[in-house]
């Protein structure tokens, strides 16, 4: 019986946000705000070019490795060209923004 109660307590407990390899812990909505959308990808050969594009898009945080912009049903992910610097954790992070919006 005590194991059943412990299991029920775990099922009813809120999920704790854990930091991922990109250093962020997800604290956004539990359901996506969009599930059908178009993804465009803009690749950059240098971090300086990526940062310049981020500033031009109005991103205030200067220590970024990728970013996404959303206009209607089009999400544009701005990433470093994988052949130059492979960062799948940042690509996945931006895709989550495409689905769940701005959450940090």
Buried (B, 14 or more C-beta within 10 A) or exposed (E): EEEEEEEEEEEEEEEEEEEEEBEBEBEBEEEBBEEEBEEEEBBBEEEEBBBEBBEEEEBEEEEBBBBBBBEEEEBBBBBBBEEEBEBEBBBEBBBBBBBBBEEE
